[in-house]
């Protein structure tokens, strides 16, 4: 038989509160004493109350939706980060609307307007395209991950430490030429720390080094073509030297490894490779790749926790806004595998 839906009137009758008080419990719980909140919560359990989410959204205007904008799903780091953010539902109870912006400002602005039309309560932004000053002007809690963050809260890896760790590992491997492959990044982007950590470690230890800074594209075909050209350059200039290659992410490290394996049938003794992320492709590669682990699950939990605090604060009768953005830094972990 069909179970009768429990209504506010049923809860009011059970608790001897008015229907107005029951409504306040759902829409403005801080207006009730903790004792009365507990009485109503106990009644919901006793009556086996099943909440009508649509009705609650219409009544309160709170959707429990969070918007996420990522640059793309080609880079394994973004796919893994998204997976870990979605996994926080069990802890925080927020649902997610996700857009991949392809690093195009007009498209991402349109996506944000779409998200705001759904009355989202906050945003997590991994895409670096739109300046943080513009994101802060939307007057909604925003947390950035690994992007420029002057005006918004953020959670980032200690990228400088990661650059130092990668270079140090390659030095311990006995390499006599050190190479870092990355994009041409502005200094206000957290990932610039990888370049700086590599460069300064090489300078401090007197290590011969070379930087390849270029747009490597967002597809396998583009990446493969660029990596082939870099390998050709390295083989032409330094055929006999033991080359330590530090790449900006595991996706590119895997493509670089593929180029070498296709060329030589193995990872030559003249190459050692370190990636950055510890996304699944690093351990699943044909030769498991050493990497700088960003602790992606930790970053996802910290980002959602930081956003949740801000969203909860805005639900109070007298919310207290943050005086300034909060920036959290997560320590990277060196993970040594077969490419070193």
TAZIVEN-V855555 format. One record per residue. N is the residue number from 1. RES is the residue in one small letter. SS is DSSP state (@ for helix, = for strand, . for the rest). NEAR is the number of other C-alpha atoms within 8 Angstrom. D_LAST is the distance of its C-alpha to the last C-alpha in Angstrom with 2 decimals. Layout:
BEGIN
N/RES/SS/NEAR/D_LAST, N/RES/SS/NEAR/D_LAST
END
This chain:
BEGIN
1/x/./2/64.73, 2/x/./3/63.22, 3/x/./4/62.30, 4/x/./4/64.13, 5/x/./6/61.96, 6/x/./10/62.22, 7/x/./6/63.55, 8/x/@/9/63.81, 9/x/@/7/67.45, 10/x/@/8/66.45, 11/x/@/15/64.07, 12/x/@/12/66.81, 13/x/@/9/69.36, 14/x/@/8/67.10, 15/x/@/9/66.28, 16/x/./6/69.63, 17/x/./9/67.86, 18/x/./8/68.83, 19/x/@/10/66.90, 20/x/@/6/66.20, 21/x/@/8/64.49, 22/x/@/13/62.36, 23/x/@/10/61.40, 24/x/@/11/60.43, 25/x/@/13/58.13, 26/x/@/8/56.08, 27/x/@/9/56.31, 28/x/./12/56.69, 29/x/@/9/55.92, 30/x/@/8/55.99, 31/x/@/8/59.70, 32/x/./10/60.34, 33/x/./7/60.28, 34/x/@/6/57.46, 35/x/@/6/60.14, 36/x/@/8/61.33, 37/x/@/11/57.82, 38/x/@/8/57.23, 39/x/@/9/60.56, 40/x/@/12/59.70, 41/x/@/8/56.18, 42/x/@/8/57.78, 43/x/@/11/60.30, 44/x/@/10/57.63, 45/x/@/8/56.18, 46/x/@/7/59.64, 47/x/@/8/60.69, 48/x/./7/57.40, 49/x/./9/57.23, 50/x/./6/55.06, 51/x/./5/54.41, 52/x/./6/55.36, 53/x/@/6/52.41, 54/x/@/6/54.20, 55/x/@/7/57.25, 56/x/@/13/55.25, 57/x/@/10/53.48, 58/x/@/8/56.86, 59/x/@/7/58.40, 60/x/@/7/55.74, 61/x/./8/53.88, 62/x/./10/50.59, 63/x/./9/48.38, 64/x/./9/45.35, 65/x/=/12/43.25, 66/x/=/13/40.22, 67/x/=/13/39.10, 68/x/=/12/35.49, 69/x/=/14/34.50, 70/x/=/14/31.03, 71/x/./12/30.16, 72/x/./11/29.10, 73/x/./9/27.65, 74/x/./8/25.32, 75/x/./9/22.51, 76/x/@/12/21.02, 77/x/@/12/21.03, 78/x/@/13/24.81, 79/x/@/10/25.48, 80/x/@/11/23.70, 81/x/@/11/25.42, 82/x/@/8/28.70, 83/x/@/8/28.33, 84/x/@/12/27.81, 85/x/@/12/30.76, 86/x/@/9/32.97, 87/x/./7/32.19, 88/x/./12/33.91, 89/x/@/10/37.26, 90/x/@/6/37.82, 91/x/@/5/37.63, 92/x/@/9/39.45, 93/x/./8/41.50, 94/x/./8/40.94, 95/x/=/9/40.62, 96/x/=/9/38.66, 97/x/=/9/39.56, 98/x/=/8/36.56, 99/x/=/9/36.55, 100/x/=/9/33.87, 101/x/./14/35.10, 102/x/./7/33.06, 103/x/./10/33.14, 104/x/./8/36.82, 105/x/@/9/39.09, 106/x/@/6/42.29, 107/x/@/8/40.78, 108/x/@/12/39.16, 109/x/@/9/42.45, 110/x/@/8/44.26, 111/x/@/10/41.90, 112/x/@/8/42.50, 113/x/@/8/46.24, 114/x/@/8/45.91, 115/x/@/11/44.12, 116/x/@/8/46.80, 117/x/@/7/49.48, 118/x/./7/48.14, 119/x/./10/48.70, 120/x/./14/45.13, 121/x/./12/44.82, 122/x/=/12/41.53, 123/x/=/14/38.54, 124/x/=/15/34.76, 125/x/=/12/33.47, 126/x/./13/29.91, 127/x/./11/31.11, 128/x/./11/31.23, 129/x/./7/34.26, 130/x/./10/37.29, 131/x/./8/37.68, 132/x/@/11/37.80, 133/x/@/9/41.34, 134/x/@/8/42.51, 135/x/@/11/40.85, 136/x/@/12/42.53, 137/x/./6/45.88, 138/x/./6/45.91, 139/x/./5/47.06, 140/x/./8/44.85, 141/x/=/11/41.98, 142/x/=/13/38.69, 143/x/=/14/35.13, 144/x/=/15/32.36, 145/x/=/11/28.64, 146/x/./13/26.25, 147/x/./11/29.11, 148/x/./11/31.76, 149/x/./9/33.76, 150/x/./7/36.46, 151/x/./10/39.28, 152/x/./14/37.75, 153/x/=/12/35.95, 154/x/=/14/32.20, 155/x/=/15/29.08, 156/x/=/13/25.88, 157/x/=/12/22.39, 158/x/./11/21.96, 159/x/@/14/20.15, 160/x/@/13/20.37, 161/x/@/12/18.59, 162/x/@/15/15.81, 163/x/@/14/15.55, 164/x/@/12/15.55, 165/x/@/10/12.86, 166/x/@/14/10.40, 167/x/@/13/11.55, 168/x/@/9/11.51, 169/x/@/9/7.88, 170/x/@/16/7.32, 171/x/@/10/10.32, 172/x/@/7/9.30, 173/x/./8/6.62, 174/x/./7/9.96, 175/x/./13/10.10, 176/x/./11/13.83, 177/x/=/12/14.26, 178/x/=/16/13.26, 179/x/=/12/14.22, 180/x/=/14/15.19, 181/x/=/12/16.80, 182/x/=/13/19.43, 183/x/./9/23.15, 184/x/./7/25.85, 185/x/./7/26.49, 186/x/./6/29.48, 187/x/./7/28.99, 188/x/./6/30.72, 189/x/./11/28.05, 190/x/./12/25.60, 191/x/./10/22.52, 192/x/@/13/23.58, 193/x/@/14/22.10, 194/x/@/14/18.56, 195/x/@/12/19.85, 196/x/@/10/21.74, 197/x/@/14/19.05, 198/x/@/14/16.74, 199/x/@/9/19.77, 200/x/@/8/21.26, 201/x/@/11/18.22, 202/x/@/13/17.95, 203/x/@/8/21.72, 204/x/@/7/21.87, 205/x/@/6/19.47, 206/x/./6/20.80, 207/x/./10/17.64, 208/x/./8/18.53, 209/x/=/10/17.69, 210/x/=/8/18.89, 211/x/=/8/19.67, 212/x/=/10/20.41, 213/x/=/8/22.68, 214/x/./8/24.59, 215/x/./7/25.88, 216/x/./9/23.53, 217/x/./6/26.07, 218/x/./9/26.26, 219/x/./7/26.09, 220/x/@/7/23.73, 221/x/@/6/25.93, 222/x/@/10/25.77, 223/x/@/13/22.03, 224/x/@/11/21.52, 225/x/@/8/24.07, 226/x/@/9/22.60, 227/x/@/11/19.01, 228/x/@/10/20.64, 229/x/@/8/22.52, 230/x/@/9/19.59, 231/x/@/10/17.82, 232/x/@/8/21.26, 233/x/@/8/21.57, 234/x/@/9/18.28, 235/x/@/8/19.12, 236/x/@/7/22.64, 237/x/@/6/21.97, 238/x/./7/18.95, 239/x/./7/18.81, 240/x/./5/17.64, 241/x/./9/15.46, 242/x/./12/11.72, 243/x/=/12/11.08, 244/x/=/15/8.83, 245/x/=/13/9.98, 246/x/=/14/10.91, 247/x/=/14/13.24, 248/x/./12/16.15, 249/x/./10/15.83, 250/x/@/18/14.21, 251/x/@/11/17.02, 252/x/@/11/16.28, 253/x/@/16/12.52, 254/x/@/12/13.71, 255/x/@/12/16.35, 256/x/@/11/14.20, 257/x/@/10/12.07, 258/x/@/8/15.57, 259/x/@/12/16.92, 260/x/@/13/14.50, 261/x/@/10/15.03, 262/x/@/8/18.73, 263/x/@/6/18.94, 264/x/@/8/17.29, 265/x/./7/17.32, 266/x/./7/13.62, 267/x/./10/10.28, 268/x/./7/11.37, 269/x/./6/10.04, 270/x/./8/11.05, 271/x/=/10/8.56, 272/x/=/14/5.23, 273/x/=/15/6.20, 274/x/=/17/7.32, 275/x/=/17/10.69, 276/x/=/13/13.64, 277/x/=/13/16.05, 278/x/./17/14.76, 279/x/./12/17.39, 280/x/@/8/17.67, 281/x/@/11/16.23, 282/x/@/16/12.63, 283/x/@/10/13.12, 284/x/@/8/15.57, 285/x/./9/13.75, 286/x/./4/14.06, 287/x/./8/10.36, 288/x/./11/9.61, 289/x/./18/7.83, 290/x/=/15/6.35, 291/x/=/16/9.56, 292/x/=/16/12.36, 293/x/=/13/14.96, 294/x/./13/18.43, 295/x/./12/20.30, 296/x/@/13/22.20, 297/x/@/9/24.81, 298/x/@/8/25.64, 299/x/@/13/26.14, 300/x/@/12/28.34, 301/x/@/11/30.45, 302/x/@/9/30.86, 303/x/@/14/31.90, 304/x/@/12/34.39, 305/x/@/9/35.70, 306/x/@/10/36.30, 307/x/@/14/38.04, 308/x/@/9/40.07, 309/x/@/8/41.48, 310/x/@/10/42.74, 311/x/@/11/44.20, 312/x/@/8/45.94, 313/x/@/10/47.40, 314/x/@/9/48.95, 315/x/./8/50.80, 316/x/./9/52.74, 317/x/./7/56.28, 318/x/./4/55.40, 319/x/./8/51.72, 320/x/./6/50.20, 321/x/./7/47.75, 322/x/./5/44.68, 323/x/./4/45.57, 324/x/./5/42.26, 325/x/./10/38.99, 326/x/./7/36.57, 327/x/=/8/32.92, 328/x/=/7/30.39, 329/x/=/8/26.85, 330/x/=/12/24.15, 331/x/./9/21.33, 332/x/./13/17.77, 333/x/=/9/15.34, 334/x/=/11/11.65, 335/x/=/9/10.08, 336/x/./8/6.75, 337/x/./9/6.24, 338/x/./8/5.38, 339/x/./11/3.82, 340/x/./12/0.00
END
